[in-house]
Amino acid sequence: MSLIYTLFICLVALLANHLAPYSYKDPIGDPNLFSTLFPSLKFPFGTDQLSRDLFSRCIYGAQMSMSVGIVTAVSSLVLGLIYGGISGYVGGRLDGVLMRIVDVLFSFPSLLLIILIQSMIGRGLLGIYLALTIVGWVSTARLVRGQVLQVKEMVYVEAARSIGSRGTMIVFRHIFPNILGPLIVTLTFNIPNNILAESFLSFLGLGVPPPYASWGSLARDGYQALQTYPHLIFFPSILIFLVVLAFNLLGDGLRDALDPKMKR
């Protein structure tokens, strides 16, 4: 069920331009007569303070939130895979130096690091992508290093070395396939984590800049009118909750399926 829902959300995000009945940035009706409407048959999620259809903005928000979650999770995975793989496979003094760098970055407050990155690059989508990627790759590098250290001592890897197999062949034929399972699980968990991170940044004014819409920015806008128009924060918040729950359930299922210890 969680797989079906995540695939559905991804499909909605891909087809947002075709599924949304209205624009995410243009008001409905007379732009000089802004009015907030409660949910109705015509506007299932109602309209916001600028007379924009909230249902359409939530659809476009799925596109933005999923792109932030997936792009940053994949880029963090690739960066962590390369860094942690080199550290674990080469070992020795290089491993010690690389891991000390990781320890320093891991101990640095994530929020402060994100603020520093965005202050240097400027508020925008590029800043969010880079900030979440730089914050997220460190834990992946640690995971990959640990997996590589474990796998490279296996009998079949030692046998490959003894017959003169090159390092690149050992990495791509014997090591990488055997650490792929944990990487897939990590990617599945990192996507909702990054969606939540973007939502939190939006509440601080550091998220997706207007007029773009993400679920986090929609929830932030709705929070400002919580007392009078609670539907403005309810719908984007429930969408965030459902997609995070679905990805976490999917990650649990993949972990149980791919972890050999769980099959015993």
C-alpha positions as CSV (number, residue, x, y, z in Angstrom):
1,M,0.0,0.0,0.0
2,S,2.8,2.4,0.9
3,L,4.5,1.6,-2.5
4,I,1.3,2.4,-4.4
5,Y,0.8,5.7,-2.6
6,T,4.4,6.8,-3.1
7,L,4.2,5.9,-6.8
8,F,0.9,7.8,-7.0
9,I,2.4,11.0,-5.4
10,C,5.4,10.7,-7.8
11,L,3.0,10.5,-10.7
12,V,1.0,13.5,-9.5
13,A,4.3,15.4,-9.2
14,L,5.4,14.5,-12.7
15,L,2.0,15.5,-14.2
16,A,1.3,18.5,-12.0
17,N,1.1,20.9,-15.0
18,H,-1.6,18.7,-16.5
19,L,-3.5,17.8,-13.4
20,A,-3.8,21.1,-11.7
21,P,-7.1,22.9,-12.7
22,Y,-5.6,26.4,-12.0
23,S,-2.3,28.1,-11.8
24,Y,-0.2,28.0,-8.6
25,K,0.5,31.7,-8.7
26,D,-2.4,33.5,-10.3
27,P,-5.6,34.5,-8.4
28,I,-9.0,33.3,-9.4
29,G,-11.4,36.0,-10.5
30,D,-10.8,39.7,-10.0
31,P,-7.2,40.2,-8.7
32,N,-8.4,43.3,-6.9
33,L,-10.9,41.4,-4.8
34,F,-8.8,38.9,-2.9
35,S,-10.9,36.6,-0.7
36,T,-10.3,33.3,1.1
37,L,-12.8,30.6,0.5
38,F,-13.5,27.5,2.5
39,P,-13.5,24.1,0.8
40,S,-16.4,23.5,-1.6
41,L,-17.3,21.4,-4.6
42,K,-15.7,23.9,-7.0
43,F,-12.6,24.4,-4.8
44,P,-12.1,21.1,-2.8
45,F,-9.3,22.6,-0.7
46,G,-10.6,26.2,-0.7
47,T,-8.6,29.2,-1.7
48,D,-5.8,31.1,0.1
49,Q,-5.5,34.8,1.1
50,L,-4.7,35.8,-2.5
51,S,-7.6,33.9,-4.0
52,R,-5.4,31.1,-5.4
53,D,-6.8,27.6,-5.6
54,L,-5.3,25.6,-2.7
55,F,-5.9,22.2,-4.5
56,S,-3.9,23.3,-7.5
57,R,-1.2,24.7,-5.2
58,C,-1.0,21.4,-3.3
59,I,-0.6,19.6,-6.6
60,Y,2.3,21.9,-7.7
61,G,3.5,21.6,-4.1
62,A,3.9,17.9,-4.6
63,Q,6.1,18.5,-7.6
64,M,8.3,20.9,-5.6
65,S,8.5,18.9,-2.4
66,M,9.1,15.6,-4.2
67,S,11.8,17.2,-6.4
68,V,13.6,18.6,-3.3
69,G,13.3,15.3,-1.5
70,I,14.4,13.1,-4.3
71,V,17.1,15.3,-5.8
72,T,18.8,16.0,-2.5
73,A,18.6,12.4,-1.4
74,V,20.1,11.0,-4.6
75,S,22.9,13.7,-4.7
76,S,23.7,13.0,-1.0
77,L,23.8,9.3,-1.7
78,V,26.1,9.7,-4.7
79,L,28.5,12.0,-2.8
80,G,28.5,9.8,0.3
81,L,29.0,6.6,-1.8
82,I,32.1,8.0,-3.5
83,Y,33.6,9.5,-0.3
84,G,32.8,6.6,2.0
85,G,33.7,4.1,-0.6
86,I,37.2,5.6,-1.1
87,S,37.7,5.9,2.6
88,G,36.6,2.3,3.4
89,Y,38.4,0.6,0.5
90,V,41.7,2.4,0.6
91,G,41.9,2.5,4.4
92,G,45.0,3.4,6.3
93,R,46.0,7.0,6.9
94,L,43.7,8.3,4.2
95,D,40.7,6.7,5.9
96,G,41.7,8.4,9.1
97,V,41.9,11.8,7.5
98,L,38.7,11.5,5.6
99,M,36.8,10.3,8.7
100,R,38.1,13.1,10.8
101,I,36.6,15.5,8.2
102,V,33.3,13.7,8.4
103,D,33.4,13.9,12.2
104,V,33.9,17.6,12.1
105,L,31.0,18.1,9.6
106,F,28.8,15.7,11.6
107,S,29.3,17.7,14.8
108,F,28.5,21.0,13.1
109,P,24.9,22.1,13.7
110,S,22.9,21.3,10.6
111,L,20.6,24.4,10.8
112,L,23.5,26.7,11.2
113,L,25.3,25.1,8.2
114,I,22.2,25.5,6.1
115,I,21.9,29.2,7.0
116,L,25.5,29.8,6.2
117,I,25.2,28.1,2.8
118,Q,22.1,30.0,1.9
119,S,23.6,33.3,3.0
120,M,26.5,32.7,0.7
121,I,24.5,31.4,-2.3
122,G,21.3,33.3,-1.7
123,R,17.8,32.2,-1.0
124,G,16.5,30.0,-3.8
125,L,16.1,26.5,-5.1
126,L,19.8,26.0,-5.7
127,G,20.6,27.0,-2.2
128,I,18.1,24.5,-0.8
129,Y,19.4,21.7,-3.0
130,L,23.0,22.4,-2.1
131,A,22.3,22.9,1.6
132,L,20.4,19.7,2.1
133,T,22.9,17.7,0.0
134,I,25.9,19.0,2.0
135,V,24.1,18.3,5.3
136,G,22.9,14.8,4.2
137,W,25.9,13.2,2.6
138,V,27.9,12.8,5.8
139,S,25.8,10.1,7.4
140,T,25.7,8.2,4.1
141,A,29.5,8.4,3.9
142,R,29.7,6.8,7.3
143,L,27.3,4.0,6.4
144,V,29.1,3.3,3.1
145,R,32.5,3.2,4.8
146,G,31.3,0.7,7.4
147,Q,29.7,-1.5,4.7
148,V,32.8,-1.5,2.6
149,L,35.1,-2.3,5.5
150,Q,32.9,-5.3,6.3
151,V,32.5,-6.6,2.7
152,K,36.1,-6.2,1.6
153,E,37.2,-8.7,4.3
154,M,34.9,-11.4,2.9
155,V,36.3,-14.6,1.6
156,Y,35.1,-14.0,-2.0
157,V,36.8,-10.6,-2.1
158,E,40.1,-12.1,-0.8
159,A,39.8,-14.8,-3.4
160,A,39.4,-12.2,-6.1
161,R,42.5,-10.4,-4.9
162,S,44.5,-13.6,-4.8
163,I,43.8,-14.3,-8.5
164,G,45.0,-10.8,-9.5
165,S,41.6,-9.0,-10.1
166,R,42.0,-5.3,-10.4
167,G,40.7,-3.0,-7.8
168,T,38.0,-1.5,-10.0
169,M,36.7,-5.0,-10.8
170,I,36.6,-5.9,-7.2
171,V,34.7,-2.8,-6.3
172,F,32.1,-3.0,-9.0
173,R,31.7,-6.8,-9.2
174,H,32.0,-7.8,-5.5
175,I,31.7,-4.8,-3.1
176,F,29.2,-2.5,-4.7
177,P,26.5,-5.1,-5.3
178,N,26.7,-6.3,-1.7
179,I,26.2,-2.9,-0.2
180,L,23.4,-1.9,-2.6
181,G,20.6,-3.1,-0.3
182,P,21.5,-0.7,2.6
183,L,21.9,2.1,0.1
184,I,18.4,1.7,-1.3
185,V,17.0,1.6,2.2
186,T,18.9,4.7,3.1
187,L,17.7,6.5,0.0
188,T,14.1,5.6,0.9
189,F,14.4,7.1,4.4
190,N,16.3,10.2,3.2
191,I,13.6,11.3,0.8
192,P,10.9,12.0,3.5
193,N,13.6,13.4,5.9
194,N,14.5,16.0,3.3
195,I,10.9,16.8,2.6
196,L,10.5,17.4,6.3
197,A,13.7,19.5,6.4
198,E,12.4,21.7,3.6
199,S,9.1,22.1,5.4
200,F,10.9,23.2,8.6
201,L,13.1,25.6,6.6
202,S,10.0,27.1,5.0
203,F,8.6,27.9,8.5
204,L,11.8,29.7,9.2
205,G,11.6,31.7,5.9
206,L,14.5,29.7,4.4
207,G,12.6,27.3,2.2
208,V,11.2,27.6,-1.3
209,P,10.9,31.3,-2.3
210,P,7.6,32.7,-3.6
211,P,5.8,32.4,-5.9
212,Y,6.8,28.7,-5.9
213,A,4.7,26.4,-3.8
214,S,5.9,23.5,-1.7
215,W,3.9,21.7,1.0
216,G,6.2,23.3,3.5
217,S,5.6,26.8,2.2
218,L,1.9,26.2,2.0
219,A,1.8,25.1,5.6
220,R,3.7,28.2,6.6
221,D,1.3,30.4,4.8
222,G,-1.6,28.6,6.4
223,Y,-0.2,28.9,9.9
224,Q,-0.5,32.7,9.6
225,A,-4.3,32.3,9.3
226,L,-4.7,29.3,11.6
227,Q,-7.4,30.8,13.7
228,T,-9.7,32.0,10.9
229,Y,-8.9,29.6,8.1
230,P,-7.6,26.3,9.5
231,H,-8.0,24.5,6.2
232,L,-5.1,26.4,4.8
233,I,-2.6,24.5,7.0
234,F,-4.6,21.3,7.3
235,F,-4.4,20.1,3.7
236,P,-0.6,20.6,3.1
237,S,0.2,19.3,6.6
238,I,-1.8,16.1,6.1
239,L,-0.1,15.6,2.7
240,I,3.3,15.9,4.3
241,F,2.3,13.4,7.0
242,L,1.0,10.9,4.5
243,V,4.0,11.0,2.2
244,V,6.4,10.8,5.1
245,L,4.5,7.8,6.6
246,A,4.4,6.1,3.2
247,F,8.1,6.4,2.6
248,N,8.9,5.2,6.1
249,L,6.7,2.2,5.8
250,L,8.2,1.5,2.4
251,G,11.7,1.8,3.8
252,D,10.8,-0.6,6.6
253,G,9.6,-3.1,4.1
254,L,12.6,-2.8,1.9
255,R,14.9,-3.2,4.9
256,D,13.2,-6.3,6.0
257,A,13.3,-7.7,2.4
258,L,16.9,-6.8,1.7
259,D,18.6,-7.5,5.1
260,P,19.8,-11.1,5.2
261,K,19.5,-11.1,9.0
262,M,15.8,-10.4,8.8
263,K,15.2,-13.4,6.6
264,R,16.6,-15.9,9.1
